[in-house]
Amino acid sequence: MNNNVKFSIIIPLYNKERMILRTLYSVLTQTYENFEIIIVDDGSTDKSVELISKKCADDRIHLIRQKNSGVSSARNRGIESATGHYIAFLDADDEWMPYYLENVVMAIEKYPDAALYSTPGFHRDLKTGCGLNALLRKYQNKIEIVDIFKCAKLCAQTSGVVLNKRWLDTAISKFPSKGFPVDLKYEEDVVCVNSMAFLSSCVYIGYTQSIKNNNVEGQLTGYTSSEDYRARILDNSIKCLSYLVKNYIISGIVSPSFKSHIRFEFRKYIIMLAQHCSYNDIKMFCNEITKDHYLFDLCKVDVLICKIIKQKVILKNIFKILRGKMYFRKHFIYKEI
C-alpha cells in the first residue's frame, strides 16, 4: 500500500461536546496514519474546544477558530488550510470505522485521477440504537467508477466522501458555488460533492466504513413542520438546483444522467410540497424555477404538469409514479443493525 498519500481531514465544529471526542477517536485509530486533522471551530459556545485541548494531544490535529459563519464557511476555511493530496470530510458527530482511510487508499491506487471517492455508511439512531446499512448491492465488496447522477444515494453523506485536492481546487476557481456555497444552510454538500462529477470520474467503494449518527443534539436535519418544508424547499433547494445547473453548464460536459437527476430532484420536492404544504407553495416553487432559464429548460414538462393539474393529491401521485421510474430502493441493502 502507498503510504505517501496524505489526507487532510476537515471537521467543522459547532457545539458538539458530547460527540467530538468520539469522532476524533475514530480518526486517531485509523490503520492508515498519514493524515492531518483540521478542526474548524465555528464559534462554539460549549466545551468542545476545551475537551479537544485536554483529551487529544496529537501533533496531527490543527485547530482553527472563527466567528460563527456556518458549516460551509467552516469547511471552506479548512480546505484553504489543507496540505494533503486528498480532502476527507467528517462531521463532528459522525465516525469512521478503523479501515476507512485504508480502503480509500486502495481506491486511489486503482483510480488515481478520480475527482471523488465515496463510501456507503451505517445510518445509526443514537436515541434508539438501531440503524441501517445503506450499501449499493451492485457494488458490494467492489471498487468501481460510477455515474453518481444515476442514483441519488451513491454519495449520500459528506462524512463518507473524499475529494481529490487538485480537482477540488479547479472546482473552487471555476464554478460560482466556490466549494461549499455559503448562502445555503442545507444541501451545501450536495452542490460541492456533485459538482466534482463534472470534472473527472467518481469512485464508489463498496465497503461500509463510515457511520452517520442521527438524532444528535443540535443536528440540522429533518423537517418539523409545513413551514419548515416551505422554507427549506423554496428558499434553499431551488438555489441548490440552480448552482448545480450553472456548474454543469460551465463545465461544458454533456450528461443525460445529470439532466435526469435534476428532474428527479424537482419531482421529489413537488411530492414533499404536495404532502406537507399548499398548492400555492407548489405554484411558488414552479414560478421560481421558471426564473432560471437553464433550470426551467430541464424541468419545463414537469412545471407544465403542475400548472395544468391544480390538485395536490393528484400531483403527488403523478410525480410518485414519474419518480418511481427513475429510482428503485431494492438496489440497496437497507438492513437493520
C-alpha positions as semicolon CSV with decimal commas, in nm:
position;residue;x (nm);y (nm);z (nm)
1;M;0,000;0,000;0,000
2;N;0,116;0,351;-0,088
3;N;0,188;0,535;0,238
4;N;0,274;0,860;0,061
5;V;-0,089;0,960;0,010
6;K;-0,165;1,235;0,260
7;F;-0,519;1,315;0,371
8;S;-0,644;1,642;0,514
9;I;-0,944;1,557;0,732
10;I;-1,171;1,856;0,777
11;I;-1,406;1,861;1,076
12;P;-1,640;2,160;1,110
13;L;-1,725;2,201;1,477
14;Y;-2,013;2,377;1,646
15;N;-2,127;2,279;1,998
16;K;-2,060;1,905;1,978
17;E;-1,906;1,847;2,322
18;R;-2,096;1,519;2,359
19;M;-1,967;1,373;2,032
20;I;-1,640;1,534;1,925
21;L;-1,408;1,306;2,125
22;R;-1,585;1,001;1,988
23;T;-1,544;1,141;1,637
24;L;-1,174;1,221;1,684
25;Y;-1,104;0,881;1,837
26;S;-1,242;0,716;1,524
27;V;-0,985;0,911;1,319
28;L;-0,687;0,865;1,550
29;T;-0,737;0,487;1,550
30;Q;-0,726;0,457;1,168
31;T;-0,499;0,182;1,035
32;Y;-0,369;0,433;0,777
33;E;-0,189;0,712;0,960
34;N;-0,064;0,966;0,704
35;F;-0,312;1,246;0,766
36;E;-0,370;1,581;0,928
37;I;-0,688;1,676;1,112
38;I;-0,813;2,031;1,060
39;I;-1,083;2,121;1,309
40;V;-1,258;2,447;1,227
41;D;-1,444;2,569;1,534
42;D;-1,733;2,777;1,408
43;G;-1,786;2,983;1,724
44;S;-1,878;2,704;1,965
45;T;-2,022;2,817;2,298
46;D;-1,990;2,483;2,480
47;K;-1,682;2,292;2,599
48;S;-1,596;2,128;2,265
49;V;-1,265;2,308;2,216
50;E;-1,167;2,265;2,581
51;L;-1,221;1,890;2,557
52;I;-1,008;1,864;2,244
53;S;-0,722;2,055;2,409
54;K;-0,732;1,838;2,723
55;K;-0,800;1,494;2,578
56;C;-0,643;1,490;2,231
57;A;-0,271;1,563;2,238
58;D;-0,167;1,477;1,882
59;D;0,058;1,684;1,654
60;R;-0,161;1,597;1,355
61;I;-0,453;1,797;1,499
62;H;-0,477;2,161;1,394
63;L;-0,745;2,384;1,543
64;I;-0,877;2,691;1,363
65;R;-1,125;2,921;1,537
66;Q;-1,363;3,162;1,368
67;K;-1,680;3,355;1,443
68;N;-1,999;3,162;1,378
69;S;-2,038;3,172;0,998
70;G;-2,200;2,837;0,914
71;V;-2,079;2,494;0,812
72;S;-1,998;2,595;0,453
73;S;-1,766;2,870;0,569
74;A;-1,600;2,631;0,815
75;R;-1,539;2,363;0,552
76;N;-1,409;2,619;0,301
77;R;-1,172;2,755;0,566
78;G;-1,046;2,403;0,627
79;I;-0,988;2,348;0,255
80;E;-0,782;2,667;0,236
81;S;-0,555;2,539;0,515
82;A;-0,523;2,182;0,386
83;T;-0,183;2,047;0,283
84;G;-0,291;1,696;0,188
85;H;-0,336;1,545;-0,158
86;Y;-0,692;1,441;-0,074
87;I;-0,960;1,611;0,134
88;A;-1,175;1,395;0,361
89;F;-1,478;1,544;0,533
90;L;-1,608;1,427;0,869
91;D;-1,889;1,592;1,062
92;A;-1,823;1,643;1,433
93;D;-2,096;1,394;1,528
94;D;-2,011;1,115;1,280
95;E;-1,749;0,839;1,291
96;W;-1,529;0,619;1,074
97;M;-1,453;0,250;1,100
98;P;-1,080;0,176;1,153
99;Y;-1,017;0,073;0,789
100;Y;-1,189;0,375;0,631
101;L;-0,880;0,557;0,504
102;E;-0,707;0,232;0,413
103;N;-0,997;0,145;0,182
104;V;-0,986;0,491;0,027
105;V;-0,614;0,447;-0,044
106;M;-0,696;0,121;-0,222
107;A;-0,942;0,311;-0,440
108;I;-0,688;0,587;-0,508
109;E;-0,428;0,332;-0,618
110;K;-0,681;0,185;-0,860
111;Y;-0,819;0,518;-0,988
112;P;-0,563;0,790;-0,901
113;D;-0,712;1,065;-1,120
114;A;-1,070;1,040;-0,996
115;A;-1,227;1,354;-0,851
116;L;-1,435;1,186;-0,583
117;Y;-1,429;0,870;-0,371
118;S;-1,749;0,772;-0,189
119;T;-1,820;0,507;0,072
120;P;-2,161;0,394;0,199
121;G;-2,236;0,426;0,567
122;F;-2,419;0,290;0,864
123;H;-2,705;0,526;0,949
124;R;-2,739;0,496;1,325
125;D;-3,006;0,646;1,550
126;L;-2,831;0,735;1,875
127;K;-3,157;0,752;2,069
128;T;-3,281;0,404;1,978
129;G;-2,953;0,231;1,899
130;C;-3,097;0,100;1,572
131;G;-2,955;0,165;1,230
132;L;-2,943;0,084;0,861
133;N;-2,661;-0,020;0,632
134;A;-2,701;0,187;0,312
135;L;-2,490;-0,009;0,066
136;L;-2,549;-0,039;-0,308
137;R;-2,586;-0,412;-0,376
138;K;-2,434;-0,397;-0,724
139;Y;-2,101;-0,272;-0,589
140;Q;-2,080;-0,465;-0,263
141;N;-1,714;-0,553;-0,192
142;K;-1,607;-0,378;-0,514
143;I;-1,430;-0,054;-0,602
144;E;-1,566;0,084;-0,928
145;I;-1,614;0,404;-1,127
146;V;-1,980;0,507;-1,114
147;D;-2,215;0,771;-1,250
148;I;-2,335;0,939;-0,931
149;F;-2,629;1,100;-1,109
150;K;-2,786;0,765;-1,190
151;C;-2,866;0,708;-0,825
152;A;-2,924;0,970;-0,556
153;K;-2,769;0,755;-0,283
154;L;-2,422;0,697;-0,431
155;C;-2,291;0,999;-0,237
156;A;-2,540;1,003;0,047
157;Q;-2,334;1,159;0,326
158;T;-2,049;1,408;0,348
159;S;-1,870;1,201;0,612
160;G;-1,823;0,924;0,357
161;V;-1,670;1,140;0,083
162;V;-1,306;1,210;-0,008
163;L;-1,216;1,465;-0,278
164;N;-0,904;1,492;-0,491
165;K;-0,746;1,825;-0,386
166;R;-0,632;1,904;-0,740
167;W;-0,983;1,871;-0,880
168;L;-1,135;2,048;-0,581
169;D;-0,911;2,350;-0,638
170;T;-1,025;2,351;-1,002
171;A;-1,391;2,343;-0,895
172;I;-1,343;2,630;-0,650
173;S;-1,178;2,850;-0,913
174;K;-1,413;2,752;-1,197
175;F;-1,763;2,722;-1,053
176;P;-1,975;3,001;-0,899
177;S;-2,054;2,781;-0,598
178;K;-1,689;2,820;-0,482
179;G;-1,668;2,490;-0,296
180;F;-1,942;2,481;-0,033
181;P;-2,188;2,767;-0,109
182;V;-2,203;2,995;0,195
183;D;-2,556;3,114;0,112
184;L;-2,702;2,766;0,157
185;K;-2,797;2,644;0,503
186;Y;-2,886;2,296;0,379
187;E;-2,768;2,084;0,084
188;E;-2,446;2,281;0,051
189;D;-2,263;1,949;0,048
190;V;-2,479;1,827;-0,242
191;V;-2,360;2,119;-0,457
192;C;-1,991;2,077;-0,374
193;V;-1,975;1,698;-0,399
194;N;-2,194;1,651;-0,706
195;S;-2,013;1,926;-0,896
196;M;-1,693;1,723;-0,875
197;A;-1,851;1,477;-1,118
198;F;-1,839;1,749;-1,387
199;L;-1,458;1,742;-1,376
200;S;-1,348;1,380;-1,355
201;S;-1,466;1,029;-1,265
202;C;-1,627;0,927;-0,935
203;V;-1,543;0,609;-0,750
204;Y;-1,774;0,405;-0,527
205;I;-1,608;0,197;-0,256
206;G;-1,841;-0,093;-0,177
207;Y;-1,740;-0,137;0,186
208;T;-1,943;0,022;0,465
209;Q;-1,679;0,215;0,656
210;S;-1,847;0,536;0,776
211;I;-2,109;0,592;1,044
212;K;-2,375;0,860;1,010
213;N;-2,516;0,934;1,356
214;N;-2,872;1,066;1,360
215;N;-3,083;1,220;1,636
216;V;-2,784;1,411;1,771
217;E;-2,847;1,723;1,977
218;G;-2,821;2,037;1,764
219;Q;-2,817;1,850;1,434
220;L;-2,957;2,042;1,134
221;T;-3,151;1,758;0,976
222;G;-3,515;1,667;0,932
223;Y;-3,832;1,866;0,872
224;T;-4,051;1,953;1,168
225;S;-4,344;2,148;1,021
226;S;-4,511;2,261;0,700
227;E;-4,336;2,596;0,743
228;D;-4,003;2,415;0,765
229;Y;-4,076;2,228;0,442
230;R;-4,179;2,550;0,273
231;A;-3,876;2,748;0,387
232;R;-3,618;2,482;0,310
233;I;-3,753;2,397;-0,034
234;L;-3,847;2,746;-0,155
235;D;-3,550;2,931;-0,004
236;N;-3,278;2,667;-0,017
237;S;-3,343;2,378;-0,255
238;I;-3,402;2,599;-0,561
239;K;-3,064;2,763;-0,502
240;C;-2,908;2,419;-0,474
241;L;-3,050;2,306;-0,809
242;S;-2,955;2,637;-0,967
243;Y;-2,593;2,607;-0,853
244;L;-2,571;2,254;-0,990
245;V;-2,712;2,350;-1,329
246;K;-2,482;2,655;-1,358
247;N;-2,178;2,445;-1,270
248;Y;-2,287;2,185;-1,523
249;I;-2,321;2,444;-1,800
250;I;-1,980;2,596;-1,720
251;S;-1,811;2,255;-1,721
252;G;-1,911;2,201;-2,084
253;I;-1,982;1,830;-2,043
254;V;-2,289;1,652;-2,178
255;S;-2,457;1,422;-1,926
256;P;-2,808;1,282;-1,985
257;S;-2,796;1,127;-1,638
258;F;-2,741;1,469;-1,478
259;K;-3,043;1,609;-1,660
260;S;-3,248;1,315;-1,533
261;H;-3,112;1,374;-1,184
262;I;-3,235;1,735;-1,184
263;R;-3,582;1,619;-1,288
264;F;-3,570;1,354;-1,016
265;E;-3,492;1,620;-0,756
266;F;-3,766;1,850;-0,888
267;R;-4,021;1,569;-0,859
268;K;-3,901;1,488;-0,508
269;Y;-3,964;1,846;-0,396
270;I;-4,307;1,858;-0,560
271;I;-4,406;1,541;-0,372
272;M;-4,284;1,690;-0,043
273;L;-4,474;2,014;-0,100
274;A;-4,788;1,824;-0,201
275;Q;-4,771;1,617;0,117
276;H;-4,700;1,894;0,363
277;C;-4,784;2,233;0,210
278;S;-5,044;2,401;-0,012
279;Y;-5,089;2,415;-0,387
280;N;-4,990;2,782;-0,371
281;D;-4,650;2,669;-0,241
282;I;-4,617;2,434;-0,538
283;K;-4,708;2,725;-0,765
284;M;-4,447;2,946;-0,599
285;F;-4,187;2,673;-0,639
286;C;-4,262;2,640;-1,011
287;N;-4,258;3,018;-1,059
288;E;-3,913;3,037;-0,904
289;I;-3,791;2,757;-1,130
290;T;-3,909;2,946;-1,439
291;K;-3,688;3,243;-1,341
292;D;-3,378;3,030;-1,402
293;H;-3,360;2,975;-1,777
294;Y;-3,131;2,671;-1,767
295;L;-3,311;2,506;-1,477
296;F;-3,652;2,564;-1,633
297;D;-3,531;2,416;-1,962
298;L;-3,466;2,086;-1,783
299;C;-3,791;2,081;-1,586
300;K;-4,040;2,257;-1,815
301;V;-4,257;1,948;-1,877
302;D;-4,291;1,888;-1,502
303;V;-4,364;2,258;-1,442
304;L;-4,637;2,243;-1,708
305;I;-4,795;1,942;-1,534
306;C;-4,804;2,138;-1,207
307;K;-4,972;2,435;-1,374
308;I;-5,236;2,224;-1,550
309;I;-5,323;1,996;-1,259
310;K;-5,401;2,203;-0,951
311;Q;-5,493;1,925;-0,709
312;K;-5,226;1,834;-0,452
313;V;-5,322;1,469;-0,416
314;I;-5,326;1,409;-0,791
315;L;-4,991;1,585;-0,835
316;K;-4,839;1,382;-0,555
317;N;-4,949;1,054;-0,714
318;I;-4,839;1,157;-1,064
319;F;-4,492;1,256;-0,952
320;K;-4,453;0,946;-0,736
321;I;-4,513;0,740;-1,049
322;L;-4,276;0,952;-1,259
323;R;-4,007;0,948;-0,993
324;G;-4,052;0,578;-0,930
325;K;-3,930;0,502;-1,280
326;M;-3,601;0,673;-1,202
327;Y;-3,515;0,524;-0,863
328;F;-3,551;0,178;-0,712
329;R;-3,494;0,124;-0,340
330;K;-3,441;-0,250;-0,393
331;H;-3,093;-0,185;-0,528
332;F;-2,973;-0,100;-0,178
333;I;-2,906;-0,306;0,128
334;Y;-3,118;-0,137;0,393
335;K;-3,053;-0,383;0,669
336;E;-3,118;-0,320;1,036
337;I;-2,811;-0,339;1,256
